[in-house]
Amino acid sequence: MNFRPRKQFGQHWLKNQKVLDQIINSAQLSKLDRVLEIGPGLGVLTERIFPYVDTLLSVEIDRDLCKKLVNKYGKIDNFLLLEGDFLELNLPEILQNFPKFNNYNKVVANIPYNITGPIIEKLLGTISKPAEKPLDSIVLLVQKEVGDRLVAVPNNKVYGALTVKVQYLADCEQVCDVPAKDFYPRPKVDSVIVKITPRKLENPAHNPKFLDSLIKLGFASRRKMLKNNLKSIITPEKLTEILNKLNINDQARAENLSLEDWIQLSNNLELT
């Protein structure tokens, strides 16, 4: 389209056709699917989605790109393009006027890396307030560092609050690495395709809102032990008693606890 990427929108065009194929394949699209794409950019992923799905809703913040996308794909019946900031748009309200594109069940996107966290939160919701209608799957191209955090396990330096909060709401897997050379302009970091599959836990926290706050507090200072990070809500002595009861090392830091440990800790603290 002879369009210069804009730094303010975090635009980097993916140019590797095999990676585009892997994004589509991992989404497992069918004619029953209604897909949301965030940041279609030049439309290289967009045009690959059309043939496989019932409808495609794309949201693009760049006004000039929107004009080009409309000129190129505007006559396709199962395509709707909205101009605006995905994080700011009230899609349920807007889509009341476009019922054909409402109730999308999958997301497939190459998103701006600087707003990855907020985008994932808007798609999944939070521990205290999960999305009312969970999506079937979310396939995203993200910064590798973030992708590593999403699938991290305890006792790993990249295991953090984002890890626990997302894994409470969904299963996460990495599809493949995508080197920086596969983009134009070339970013400073490598990327990875991740697939996030929302699901409900069999044994959720008794008080999800409290768990949400507890995780934030626990990871506030990663180098500190939990009994130091949590002393604003419980004495170190009492916390040690609870940790021993749960077979958790009383010298543990936030990164040492599994998702199940966090849930059990939250449930037991609620009883004190």
C-alpha positions in Angstrom: 0.0 0.0 0.0 3.1 2.3 -0.1 2.4 3.3 3.6 5.1 4.3 6.1 4.7 2.7 9.5 4.0 5.1 12.3 6.0 4.8 15.5 3.2 6.4 17.6 1.0 3.5 16.9 3.7 0.8 17.3 3.3 -0.3 13.7 5.6 -3.1 12.4 4.5 -5.0 9.3 4.9 -8.7 9.4 6.4 -9.9 6.1 7.0 -13.6 6.6 4.3 -15.6 4.8 4.9 -18.8 6.8 4.3 -17.0 10.1 1.1 -15.6 8.7 0.1 -19.2 7.9 0.9 -20.4 11.4 -1.2 -17.7 12.9 -4.2 -18.8 10.8 -3.6 -22.5 11.4 -3.3 -22.1 15.2 -6.6 -20.2 15.2 -8.4 -23.3 13.8 -10.9 -21.1 11.9 -14.2 -22.3 10.5 -17.3 -20.9 8.8 -19.0 -20.9 12.2 -16.5 -18.4 13.5 -16.9 -14.7 14.0 -13.5 -13.2 14.4 -12.2 -9.9 15.8 -8.9 -8.6 14.5 -7.1 -5.7 16.4 -4.9 -3.5 14.4 -5.2 -4.9 10.8 -2.5 -2.5 9.6 -1.9 -3.2 5.9 -4.4 -6.1 5.9 -1.9 -8.9 5.2 -3.5 -11.0 8.0 -7.0 -9.7 7.3 -7.1 -11.0 3.7 -6.1 -14.5 5.0 -8.9 -14.6 7.5 -11.8 -13.8 5.1 -12.1 -17.2 3.3 -12.3 -19.2 6.5 -14.8 -17.4 8.7 -18.4 -16.3 8.9 -17.6 -12.7 9.7 -14.5 -10.6 10.4 -14.5 -7.4 12.5 -11.4 -5.3 12.4 -10.5 -2.3 14.6 -7.8 0.1 13.3 -6.8 3.3 15.1 -4.9 4.8 12.1 -7.3 6.9 10.0 -5.2 6.9 6.9 -4.9 3.1 7.0 -8.6 2.8 7.5 -9.2 4.6 4.2 -6.8 2.3 2.4 -8.4 -0.8 4.0 -11.8 0.3 3.0 -10.7 0.9 -0.6 -9.2 -2.6 -0.7 -11.7 -4.7 1.3 -14.8 -2.5 1.7 -16.9 -4.4 -0.7 -16.4 -7.8 1.0 -19.8 -8.7 2.6 -18.4 -10.5 5.7 -16.0 -7.6 6.7 -16.6 -4.7 9.0 -13.9 -2.1 9.8 -14.2 0.2 12.8 -11.9 3.2 13.2 -10.8 3.9 16.7 -8.8 2.8 19.7 -9.7 -0.8 20.7 -9.1 0.0 24.4 -11.6 2.9 24.2 -14.3 1.5 22.0 -17.5 0.1 23.5 -17.9 -2.7 21.0 -21.1 -4.3 22.5 -22.8 -0.9 22.1 -21.4 -0.2 18.7 -22.2 -3.6 17.4 -25.9 -3.3 18.3 -26.1 -1.6 14.9 -24.2 -4.4 13.2 -25.7 -7.6 14.6 -24.1 -9.7 11.9 -20.7 -9.0 13.5 -21.8 -9.2 17.1 -20.9 -12.1 19.4 -17.4 -12.7 17.9 -16.0 -15.8 19.4 -12.3 -15.7 18.4 -9.6 -13.1 18.2 -6.7 -13.2 15.7 -4.3 -10.3 15.7 -0.8 -8.8 15.5 -1.2 -6.2 18.3 0.9 -3.1 19.3 3.4 -4.4 21.9 3.1 -1.3 24.1 -0.5 -2.1 25.0 -0.4 -5.9 25.1 -1.3 -6.1 28.8 -4.4 -3.8 28.6 -5.6 -5.6 25.4 -5.4 -9.0 27.0 -7.2 -7.7 30.1 -10.0 -6.3 27.9 -10.4 -9.6 26.1 -10.2 -11.9 29.2 -11.4 -9.6 31.9 -9.8 -9.9 35.4 -9.8 -12.4 38.2 -12.3 -10.3 40.0 -14.4 -9.6 36.9 -13.9 -12.2 34.1 -15.4 -11.5 30.6 -19.1 -12.2 30.6 -18.9 -14.2 27.4 -15.5 -16.0 27.3 -14.0 -16.2 23.8 -13.2 -19.6 22.3 -9.6 -18.6 21.6 -7.3 -15.7 21.3 -4.3 -15.9 18.9 -1.9 -13.0 19.3 1.5 -12.0 17.9 3.3 -10.5 20.9 6.7 -9.5 22.2 8.6 -12.6 23.2 9.2 -11.4 26.7 5.5 -11.1 27.2 4.8 -14.4 25.6 7.4 -16.0 27.9 5.6 -14.5 30.9 2.2 -15.8 29.8 3.4 -19.4 29.8 5.9 -19.2 32.7 6.0 -21.7 35.6 6.8 -21.0 39.2 10.5 -20.4 40.3 11.2 -18.7 37.0 12.4 -15.1 36.8 9.7 -14.1 34.3 6.9 -15.7 36.3 4.9 -12.7 37.7 1.5 -11.2 38.4 0.6 -11.2 34.8 1.3 -14.9 34.6 -0.9 -15.8 37.5 -3.7 -13.5 36.5 -3.9 -14.8 33.0 -3.4 -18.4 33.8 -6.3 -18.1 36.3 -8.6 -17.3 33.4 -7.1 -19.2 30.5 -4.7 -21.9 29.2 -1.7 -20.4 27.4 0.7 -21.9 24.9 3.4 -20.6 22.6 2.9 -21.5 18.9 6.3 -20.4 17.5 9.0 -17.8 17.8 9.1 -14.9 15.3 12.5 -13.2 14.9 12.7 -9.4 14.5 13.9 -9.8 10.9 10.5 -10.9 9.9 9.1 -7.4 10.4 9.4 -4.0 8.7 10.6 -1.9 10.2 12.6 -4.3 12.3 11.7 -4.0 16.0 14.3 -4.1 18.8 12.9 -7.4 20.2 11.9 -10.8 18.9 8.2 -11.9 19.0 6.2 -15.1 19.5 2.7 -16.3 18.5 0.7 -17.2 21.6 -2.7 -19.0 21.8 -4.8 -18.2 24.8 -7.8 -20.4 25.5 -10.2 -19.0 28.1 -11.7 -21.5 30.6 -13.1 -21.8 34.1 -11.2 -23.4 36.9 -12.8 -26.4 38.7 -11.8 -24.9 42.0 -11.8 -21.1 41.8 -10.9 -18.8 44.6 -13.7 -18.2 47.2 -13.2 -14.5 46.8 -11.7 -13.6 43.4 -11.5 -9.9 44.2 -9.4 -10.6 47.2 -7.1 -13.0 45.3 -6.7 -10.3 42.6 -5.5 -7.8 45.2 -3.4 -10.4 47.0 -1.4 -11.3 43.8 -0.7 -7.6 43.2 0.5 -7.1 46.7 2.6 -10.3 46.7 4.5 -9.4 43.6 4.9 -5.7 44.6 8.5 -6.3 45.5 9.8 -9.4 43.9 12.9 -9.7 46.0 11.1 -9.7 49.2 9.6 -12.7 50.9 5.8 -13.0 51.0 5.7 -12.4 54.8 7.3 -9.0 54.1 5.1 -8.1 51.2 1.9 -9.1 52.9 2.6 -7.8 56.4 0.1 -4.9 55.8 -2.7 -7.5 55.9 -1.3 -10.3 58.1 1.5 -10.6 60.6 4.6 -12.6 59.5 4.0 -15.0 62.3 0.4 -15.8 61.3 1.4 -16.0 57.6 4.1 -18.5 58.5 1.5 -20.6 60.2 -0.7 -20.6 57.1 2.1 -21.3 54.7 3.3 -24.3 56.8 -0.3 -25.6 56.8 -0.3 -25.4 53.0 3.1 -27.0 52.7 4.6 -23.8 51.3 8.1 -22.7 52.3 7.7 -19.9 54.9 10.7 -18.2 53.2 8.8 -18.2 49.8 8.6 -15.3 47.5 5.7 -14.6 45.2 7.4 -16.3 42.2 7.6 -19.6 44.1 3.9 -20.1 44.4 1.8 -21.9 41.8 -1.6 -20.8 40.7 -3.1 -23.4 43.0 -0.9 -22.1 45.9 -2.2 -18.6 45.3 -5.8 -19.8 45.4 -5.3 -21.8 48.6 -3.4 -18.9 50.2 -6.2 -16.5 49.3 -8.9 -18.9 50.7 -7.0 -19.4 54.0 -6.3 -15.7 54.5 -10.0 -15.0 54.0 -10.6 -17.1 57.1 -8.3 -15.2 59.3 
